[in-house]
Amino acid sequence: MYIEMLRSATRCRCMITLLVIASSLSVRASDACSPSPIAIRIGNVTLANHQVARGAAIHVGDPPQAFAFLPQWPYNTSFVYGIDGHCTFKRDAPTRDGCTTIRGGAYDAFASKTRQTAYPDDFQTENAPFPETSFAADNLKINEDLTLAEFPLGVALNDWGAEGYHPMASIGLGTNSTFLNKLQESGKIASRTWSFFWGRNGGSSTSQMDGSLVLGGYDRAKLSSGERYLETLQNSTSPCATQMIVTITDMVLNFPNGTDVSIFPGSLSTALRACIVPDYPVLMTLPTEPFVNNFFELTGGAGDHERSFGINYFALRYSADEKRYDGDMTIKFQSGLAVRVPNDQLVVPDIDINPTTGELIANYTNPDLVINGIQNINANDMPQLGRQFLSSAYLMVNQDAGQFSLWAANPATGEDLVAVDANNADITAPCASSAPTIIDSSSSTPSPEHASSSSAGTITGAVVGSVGGLVILATLAFWLIKRRREKLQKASEKTAGGMHFYTGAEAFQQPEPGIKPELPDSSFLVPAELEHPARQNAAPYELAS
């Protein structure tokens, strides 16, 4: 009786201890949350030449040097231009100030106290075309709360032939992006997801608005409705370098009098496969025959047009006395998505860059229709949807899930960030904002397989750790109970006059004195490495009339 009471009391104490530990671990697991997305402002950034360029506002180095980055795909590496911006593609050779605006900033490596030596092994090999670069590592400041220390940056040594199509400093957001990988490894984003809204940059101040590049999720405030159109990223052999292909089934002119007319040829059976290239400088490229010709015939425009060599590179320019289209245009997709482009984003002032000062010059007399008509040897190229398209549509890409999503955009100034996991599902329990963080970027970039799997690890790490802890504690508790039972059995043997209660071999093997049982190997629990970039709050510029 006495022995049984001892055993019951022991079991009760052990169970209470385990329950308390399990409860503590459960609380910790439930407290685990997913990081909130990071929003980088897209807008006018004041550069070192005291002029502005539009892009993602990120600072480099210390003291911080302002840049307007344009994200690029399919590149995984990020690069800037130095104080020699190699602007040889311009018809009028620009000065250093002029080139600084064209490139979205000029990196002065020797002016930065945080610049470190970098080596080729820190950079991924990119397919052509890509500029020849030297190597540097420096701070990228995304916003006031987050900085990536010693982030590897290429510094372009040539123009690389991108002309005005991709002229600016680049953040690589490809399938194995160093930028996204570092943020995910550090636990700053829940998945290698990015979202893009270009904002609006029409001719008047009322038609201008900042956009945003969101990392780790999307901005729900920028969606005109909850209807989401999901597509699969193509493989690396796709003719679309960004792997984002959509099918356009119609393009409709919405005249101010309420009349809607398609520019597609007679039958709606015609469809165009198009590639989304978010940094491309116009709304879209479009075969001149029949689509562009139909556009001008229906709107009363001229047959021949000059091209822009400014910000809206190679867009079609209206002549001074030509009738300009004053309606909207709706692009319809096979998925069911319809995107209406307002007139103030379709017909905009031609904006060029003063080659001497770097100042932006707006020409309202010869405005641009932000469509690049492709013809001759390019007539059969796949059409591209560029950044002006993403003034009216909202794009999210999840590299972990291999999917991209499109919505009709809502040009709102508010912000409602939503985190997304590796399976492309919304996360309902984001973490509270943390204190300012400087993340070390000096670790190597993982392979795509590692980067993909680390996303799930980031999200579920706390739960896995808790389960592992329970297994270890259960093993230890089992051993303690076993040892307690042996002591009680020995005590009961003495109490029972030396009677031996074991049958056959001993049911429990008592460890030798001083020897502890091995705990399960926990080497798979690798600490996350931290890192990351910047943000600037410059007011939108207002173009002169």
C-alpha distance (Angstrom), angle and dihedral (degrees) to the residues before:
residue distance angle dihedral
M1 . . .
Y2 3.77 . .
I3 3.81 91.3 .
E4 3.79 92.4 50.9
M5 3.81 90.6 50.2
L6 3.80 89.8 52.6
R7 3.78 91.3 49.3
S8 3.80 92.8 48.6
A9 3.79 92.2 48.9
T10 3.79 91.3 49.2
R11 3.77 93.0 49.1
C12 3.79 90.3 48.0
R13 3.81 92.8 51.6
C14 3.81 92.0 48.7
M15 3.79 92.7 48.0
I16 3.81 91.9 49.5
T17 3.81 90.4 49.6
L18 3.80 92.2 49.6
L19 3.80 92.0 47.1
V20 3.80 91.2 51.3
I21 3.82 91.3 49.6
A22 3.79 92.8 44.9
S23 3.78 90.3 48.4
S24 3.80 90.6 51.6
L25 3.79 91.8 49.5
S26 3.78 91.1 46.4
V27 3.78 90.7 54.4
R28 3.79 90.2 50.4
A29 3.83 91.6 49.4
S30 3.78 92.0 48.6
D31 3.79 89.5 49.1
A32 3.83 89.1 57.7
C33 3.78 111.0 107.9
S34 3.77 138.4 176.1
P35 3.81 120.3 -105.4
S36 3.77 117.4 -101.1
P37 3.81 116.7 -113.5
I38 3.79 120.6 -95.0
A39 3.80 117.8 -124.5
I40 3.81 120.9 -155.4
R41 3.78 116.2 -166.2
I42 3.80 117.7 -119.3
G43 3.77 109.1 -156.4
N44 3.77 144.5 89.4
V45 3.79 112.6 -27.0
T46 3.81 121.1 -164.3
L47 3.81 107.0 -131.1
A48 3.80 133.9 -158.1
N49 3.83 90.3 -88.2
H50 3.85 88.9 58.7
Q51 3.82 90.8 -113.5
V52 3.79 128.1 110.4
A53 3.79 136.2 -114.5
R54 3.79 126.5 -178.1
G55 3.80 118.3 -121.2
A56 3.79 145.3 91.0
A57 3.81 106.3 -36.2
I58 3.81 108.4 -126.8
H59 3.80 129.8 151.6
V60 3.79 124.9 -140.6
G61 3.81 127.2 -155.9
D62 3.80 133.5 -13.6
P63 2.97 119.6 -47.5
P64 3.80 82.1 38.6
Q65 3.80 115.9 -110.5
A66 3.82 113.5 -152.7
F67 3.81 119.6 -124.8
A68 3.79 136.3 177.7
F69 3.81 102.4 -146.3
L70 3.79 124.4 -166.6
P71 3.80 112.9 -153.0
Q72 3.79 111.8 -125.5
W73 3.76 134.3 -158.1
P74 2.98 141.0 -120.8
Y75 3.81 90.7 12.9
N76 3.80 120.2 106.2
T77 3.81 96.2 -169.7
S78 3.81 125.3 74.2
F79 3.79 123.6 -139.2
V80 3.79 142.4 179.0
Y81 3.78 135.4 -164.6
G82 3.79 120.7 -112.4
I83 3.78 128.8 -135.9
D84 3.82 86.1 -72.8
G85 3.81 97.3 62.1
H86 3.83 95.0 -176.3
C87 3.81 93.2 -131.5
T88 3.79 93.1 167.4
F89 3.82 93.1 132.6
K90 3.82 92.0 72.7
R91 3.80 116.8 99.0
D92 3.82 91.1 -133.7
A93 3.78 108.6 47.3
P94 3.83 104.7 -121.1
T95 3.77 127.7 -139.0
R96 3.79 121.4 -122.1
D97 3.82 90.2 -88.0
G98 3.79 92.0 49.3
C99 3.79 91.9 48.7
T100 3.81 91.9 48.5
T101 3.81 90.4 62.7
I102 3.81 92.9 44.4
R103 3.81 91.0 53.0
G104 3.80 96.7 41.4
G105 3.80 92.3 -117.0
A106 3.80 142.1 -10.2
Y107 3.82 119.9 -114.4
D108 3.79 113.6 -138.8
A109 3.79 100.9 -165.8
F110 3.79 95.0 -175.0
A111 3.80 92.1 53.7
S112 3.81 92.3 59.8
K113 3.80 119.0 89.3
T114 3.81 91.8 -163.1
R115 3.81 98.2 54.1
Q116 3.79 113.2 125.7
T117 3.78 134.4 -173.7
A118 3.80 114.5 -92.5
Y119 3.79 130.0 -169.3
P120 3.82 135.6 -147.7
D121 3.81 90.3 -106.5
D122 3.82 88.4 65.7
F123 3.81 89.9 63.9
Q124 3.76 132.2 69.7
T125 3.79 120.7 -126.4
E126 3.80 110.8 -105.5
N127 3.75 127.8 -156.4
A128 3.79 118.9 -117.9
P129 2.93 134.8 -55.6
F130 3.79 95.9 56.1
P131 3.80 129.3 124.0
E132 3.75 122.0 -102.8
T133 3.79 104.7 -110.2
S134 3.75 144.3 -169.5
F135 3.79 116.7 -139.9
A136 3.78 133.3 -110.3
A137 3.79 139.2 156.9
D138 3.78 120.0 -148.4
N139 3.79 144.2 145.6
L140 3.80 119.2 -71.3
K141 3.77 111.8 -161.0
I142 3.81 111.4 -158.9
N143 3.79 96.1 176.2
E144 3.79 140.2 -30.2
D145 3.81 91.0 -72.6
L146 3.80 102.8 44.5
T147 3.79 134.7 50.0
L148 3.81 129.9 167.3
A149 3.78 108.8 -143.6
E150 3.81 120.6 -149.1
F151 3.78 93.2 2.3
P152 3.85 111.6 177.6
L153 3.80 112.4 -111.9
G154 3.75 130.9 177.7
V155 3.81 115.6 -138.5
A156 3.81 109.0 -148.0
L157 3.80 116.5 -121.1
N158 3.80 97.2 -173.5
D159 3.78 143.2 20.7
W160 3.86 93.7 -104.1
G161 3.81 93.1 -154.9
A162 3.82 99.5 -86.7
E163 3.83 90.4 123.6
G164 3.80 112.1 -179.7
Y165 3.81 93.8 -26.6
H166 3.82 94.9 78.8
P167 3.81 104.8 4.3
M168 3.80 104.3 145.5
A169 3.79 143.2 78.3
S170 3.79 108.8 -71.4
I171 3.80 137.7 -139.5
G172 3.80 106.6 -160.4
L173 3.81 112.4 -134.3
G174 3.80 99.8 171.7
T175 3.80 128.7 137.5
N176 3.82 92.0 -75.9
S177 3.80 98.5 29.9
T178 3.81 113.3 175.8
F179 3.79 87.8 -151.7
L180 3.82 95.1 55.0
N181 3.81 93.9 38.3
K182 3.80 92.2 55.3
L183 3.78 92.8 49.3
Q184 3.79 92.0 48.9
E185 3.82 94.4 45.9
S186 3.80 89.3 52.9
G187 3.80 92.3 52.2
K188 3.80 92.1 -116.1
I189 3.81 94.5 121.9
A190 3.81 128.9 31.7
S191 3.80 95.7 -139.6
R192 3.78 140.7 3.1
T193 3.76 90.4 -93.4
W194 3.79 127.8 136.8
S195 3.80 132.2 -178.8
F196 3.79 129.5 -160.5
F197 3.81 134.7 -155.6
W198 3.79 113.7 166.8
G199 3.77 94.4 -159.8
R200 3.78 119.8 -144.3
N201 3.80 129.8 -62.7
G202 3.79 109.1 173.9
G203 3.78 126.9 147.4
S204 3.80 101.7 -84.7
S205 3.79 129.8 55.0
T206 3.82 89.7 -113.7
S207 3.82 90.3 59.0
Q208 3.81 93.6 51.9
M209 3.79 125.2 90.2
D210 3.78 136.8 157.1
G211 3.78 118.3 -108.5
S212 3.79 130.1 -158.6
L213 3.78 144.0 -133.2
V214 3.83 107.5 -146.0
L215 3.81 120.4 -162.2
G216 3.80 121.0 -157.1
G217 3.81 96.2 12.9
Y218 3.79 142.3 -5.3
D219 3.81 143.0 -84.5
R220 3.81 108.9 -104.8
A221 3.82 90.9 -168.0
K222 3.82 89.1 68.5
L223 3.83 94.3 59.4
S224 3.80 117.3 97.6
S225 3.82 90.3 -155.1
G226 3.78 139.3 -3.8
E227 3.81 91.7 -104.5
R228 3.78 107.2 118.6
Y229 3.79 125.1 -170.0
L230 3.80 112.1 -152.3
E231 3.80 124.2 -158.4
T232 3.82 135.1 175.6
L233 3.79 121.3 -115.3
Q234 3.80 111.7 -116.6
N235 3.80 121.1 -122.4
S236 3.79 124.5 -96.7
T237 3.82 92.8 -91.6
S238 3.81 91.4 63.8
P239 3.83 117.3 123.1
C240 3.82 85.0 -128.8
A241 3.81 108.0 79.9
T242 3.82 92.9 -155.5
Q243 3.85 90.4 50.4
M244 3.83 89.7 -132.0
I245 3.82 108.2 123.4
V246 3.80 124.4 170.6
T247 3.80 132.2 176.1
I248 3.83 118.8 -125.0
T249 3.79 112.4 -153.7
D250 3.81 99.9 177.2
M251 3.80 144.5 0.8
V252 3.79 115.3 -154.8
L253 3.80 129.2 -166.9
N254 3.80 110.6 -138.9
F255 3.82 105.1 -154.7
P256 3.84 119.1 -157.2
N257 3.84 90.7 -114.6
G258 3.80 90.4 63.1
T259 3.81 97.1 -100.9
D260 3.81 116.6 136.6
V261 3.82 119.0 -158.1
S262 3.81 128.3 176.9
I263 3.80 121.1 -133.5
F264 3.80 89.8 -157.1
P265 3.80 115.5 105.0
G266 3.83 118.8 -92.1
S267 3.81 97.6 -73.7
L268 3.80 122.0 59.9
S269 3.80 87.6 -146.7
T270 3.81 86.9 90.9
A271 3.80 113.6 100.7
L272 3.81 133.9 178.1
R273 3.79 124.8 -147.7
A274 3.81 108.3 -145.7
C275 3.80 136.0 -173.0
I276 3.82 120.2 -134.8
V277 3.84 110.3 -134.3
P278 3.82 105.4 174.3
D279 3.81 97.5 -162.5
Y280 3.84 95.8 45.7
P281 3.83 107.1 125.2
V282 3.84 100.9 -124.2
L283 3.79 140.4 43.6
M284 3.79 92.8 -98.3
T285 3.77 148.3 -39.5
L286 3.79 113.3 -112.5
P287 3.81 134.0 -179.6
T288 3.79 108.5 -98.2
E289 3.79 91.0 -140.4
P290 2.98 115.7 83.7
F291 3.81 105.1 -12.1
V292 3.82 105.9 48.5
N293 3.79 91.8 38.0
N294 3.82 89.6 51.5
F295 3.82 89.9 50.1
F296 3.82 94.3 56.5
E297 3.79 94.0 39.9
L298 3.82 91.6 53.7
T299 3.82 93.9 44.2
G300 3.81 97.4 43.9
G301 3.79 95.2 -112.1
A302 3.81 129.4 146.3
G303 3.77 125.5 -88.4
D304 3.82 99.5 -124.1
H305 3.80 128.6 44.4
E306 3.76 139.3 -176.6
R307 3.79 121.1 -126.1
S308 3.77 131.7 -116.2
F309 3.80 118.8 -118.2
G310 3.79 94.0 -174.5
I311 3.80 133.3 79.8
N312 3.84 92.9 -45.0
Y313 3.77 89.4 55.4
F314 3.82 115.1 -152.4
A315 3.82 94.3 -6.2
L316 3.79 116.0 148.7
R317 3.83 113.4 -95.2
Y318 3.78 125.8 -145.8
S319 3.79 117.1 -133.3
A320 3.80 118.6 -120.7
D321 3.82 95.8 -101.5
E322 3.81 98.0 35.3
K323 3.80 122.2 116.0
R324 3.82 109.1 -109.1
Y325 3.73 124.0 -146.3
D326 3.81 110.3 -109.4
G327 3.81 101.3 -173.3
D328 3.81 136.7 80.7
M329 3.80 130.1 -101.5
T330 3.82 127.4 -136.5
I331 3.80 120.6 -153.9
K332 3.80 114.2 -157.4
F333 3.78 124.6 -159.6
Q334 3.78 135.0 -156.9
S335 3.82 89.3 -117.4
G336 3.81 90.6 64.4
L337 3.81 95.3 -103.5
A338 3.82 115.7 136.5
V339 3.82 119.0 -167.5
R340 3.81 118.9 -166.8
V341 3.81 114.0 -156.0
P342 3.83 110.9 -156.5
N343 3.78 118.9 -133.3
D344 3.81 94.2 -112.7
Q345 3.83 88.6 62.2
L346 3.82 94.5 40.7
V347 3.83 99.7 49.5
V348 3.82 110.1 34.8
P349 3.82 137.8 160.5
D350 3.78 114.8 -83.7
I351 3.81 105.5 -109.7
D352 3.78 119.4 -160.0
I353 3.79 132.5 174.4
N354 3.79 121.5 -116.2
P355 3.83 101.7 -122.8
T356 3.81 92.7 -146.6
T357 3.80 104.0 43.7
G358 3.81 102.6 18.6
E359 3.81 90.7 -125.8
L360 3.80 118.4 150.0
I361 3.81 112.7 -116.9
A362 3.82 119.5 -159.2
N363 3.80 120.3 -151.7
Y364 3.82 112.7 -162.6
T365 3.81 93.9 170.2
N366 3.81 93.6 66.5
P367 3.81 104.6 28.8
D368 3.81 125.5 -177.6
L369 3.76 129.7 -111.2
V370 3.82 95.7 -148.0
I371 3.80 93.6 -132.7
N372 3.80 123.2 106.3
G373 3.81 107.4 -147.9
I374 3.80 108.8 -146.2
Q375 3.80 119.2 -152.2
N376 3.80 145.8 148.2
I377 3.80 110.3 24.8
N378 3.83 90.7 1.4
A379 3.80 95.9 47.9
N380 3.80 93.0 103.9
D381 3.81 96.5 43.8
M382 3.79 116.5 122.7
P383 3.84 108.1 -96.7
Q384 3.80 116.3 -113.1
L385 3.80 129.2 -142.5
G386 3.80 110.4 -147.2
R387 3.77 141.5 -171.8
Q388 3.82 96.1 -67.2
F389 3.81 87.0 60.0
L390 3.81 86.5 57.6
S391 3.80 89.5 58.3
S392 3.81 86.3 72.8
A393 3.82 100.6 26.1
Y394 3.82 129.6 51.6
L395 3.82 119.7 -139.1
M396 3.82 131.3 -160.4
V397 3.82 124.5 -179.2
N398 3.81 123.5 -167.8
Q399 3.80 109.3 -165.5
D400 3.82 91.7 -174.4
A401 3.81 93.3 55.1
G402 3.82 94.7 37.2
Q403 3.81 91.2 -128.6
F404 3.80 140.7 113.1
S405 3.79 129.6 -156.8
L406 3.80 133.3 -153.5
W407 3.79 131.6 -162.1
A408 3.79 133.3 173.0
A409 3.82 102.8 -99.2
N410 3.78 128.1 -118.2
P411 3.83 109.5 -149.3
A412 3.80 94.5 -141.2
T413 3.79 127.6 149.3
G414 3.82 94.2 -144.5
E415 3.79 124.8 93.8
D416 3.82 131.1 -137.8
L417 3.80 109.3 168.2
V418 3.81 119.3 -159.7
A419 3.82 122.5 -168.6
V420 3.82 118.6 -136.3
D421 3.81 127.4 -155.4
A422 3.80 130.2 -138.9
N423 3.80 90.7 -89.5
N424 3.82 91.3 56.2
A425 3.81 93.8 -108.4
D426 3.80 123.8 135.8
I427 3.80 115.8 -105.1
T428 3.78 114.4 -134.7
A429 3.83 99.4 -168.2
P430 3.81 109.7 59.5
C431 3.78 120.7 175.8
A432 3.77 121.7 -107.7
S433 3.79 114.8 -102.1
S434 3.79 112.8 -82.2
A435 3.77 133.7 -141.6
P436 3.82 118.6 -83.1
T437 3.80 109.8 -66.6
I438 3.79 133.5 -157.7
I439 3.81 110.1 -162.0
D440 3.79 123.9 -157.7
S441 3.81 110.1 -125.9
S442 3.77 98.1 -177.3
S443 3.83 95.5 103.4
S444 3.78 120.9 98.7
T445 3.80 124.0 -92.6
P446 3.83 114.4 -105.1
S447 3.77 124.9 -125.6
P448 3.81 117.6 -100.1
E449 3.80 90.0 -100.5
H450 3.79 91.9 53.5
A451 3.78 92.4 43.9
S452 3.78 91.7 51.2
S453 3.77 95.8 48.1
S454 3.78 93.7 44.7
S455 3.78 90.5 65.4
A456 3.77 93.2 66.9
G457 3.78 88.8 43.8
T458 3.78 91.2 55.0
I459 3.77 92.5 51.9
T460 3.79 98.4 42.7
G461 3.80 100.7 29.1
A462 3.80 94.8 108.1
V463 3.80 92.1 51.2
V464 3.81 93.4 46.9
G465 3.78 90.0 48.4
S466 3.80 90.9 50.6
V467 3.79 92.8 49.6
G468 3.80 90.5 47.8
G469 3.79 89.5 49.8
L470 3.80 91.3 51.2
V471 3.81 90.6 51.5
I472 3.79 91.6 51.6
L473 3.80 93.2 45.6
A474 3.80 91.7 46.6
T475 3.81 90.0 53.0
L476 3.80 91.3 49.6
A477 3.80 91.8 46.0
F478 3.81 90.5 50.0
W479 3.80 90.7 53.7
L480 3.82 92.3 47.0
I481 3.81 91.3 50.1
K482 3.79 89.9 48.4
R483 3.77 92.1 50.8
R484 3.82 91.6 47.0
R485 3.79 90.9 51.2
E486 3.79 91.7 51.8
K487 3.79 91.5 52.5
L488 3.78 91.0 48.1
Q489 3.80 90.9 47.7
K490 3.78 91.1 52.8
A491 3.78 90.8 47.8
S492 3.80 90.5 50.0
E493 3.80 91.0 49.4
K494 3.77 89.8 57.0
T495 3.78 90.8 45.3
A496 3.79 91.4 49.7
G497 3.77 94.4 54.3
G498 3.80 97.9 -93.8
M499 3.79 94.7 -53.9
H500 3.85 110.9 160.1
F501 3.83 112.7 -135.3
Y502 3.83 97.5 -171.2
T503 3.76 118.8 103.5
G504 3.78 117.7 -152.1
A505 3.80 113.9 -30.8
E506 3.78 116.2 7.7
A507 3.76 112.0 -84.7
F508 3.83 93.9 -139.8
Q509 3.77 129.3 37.0
Q510 3.76 111.2 -142.7
P511 3.81 113.0 -142.7
E512 3.76 118.2 -115.5
P513 3.79 115.1 -97.4
G514 3.79 112.0 -80.6
I515 3.83 94.1 13.9
K516 3.81 117.7 116.9
P517 3.81 122.5 -162.4
E518 3.80 116.0 -107.2
L519 3.77 116.5 -102.3
P520 3.81 120.6 -138.9
D521 3.80 114.5 -80.7
S522 3.81 110.2 -97.2
S523 3.81 98.0 -178.4
F524 3.80 89.9 115.6
L525 3.82 89.3 71.4
V526 3.79 97.3 88.9
P527 3.83 116.5 -177.2
A528 3.81 112.7 -113.4
E529 3.80 116.4 -111.3
L530 3.78 118.0 -131.9
E531 3.78 135.0 -137.8
H532 3.95 156.5 134.4
P533 4.17 170.2 121.0
A534 4.23 147.9 -81.6
R535 3.88 159.7 -89.5
Q536 3.81 138.2 -154.4
N537 3.77 131.8 -162.0
A538 3.81 107.7 -144.4
A539 3.78 119.4 155.2
P540 3.82 116.3 -111.8
Y541 3.80 111.3 -96.7
E542 3.79 119.7 -118.7
L543 3.77 116.2 -136.6
A544 3.78 116.9 -129.3
S545 3.78 117.9 -114.2
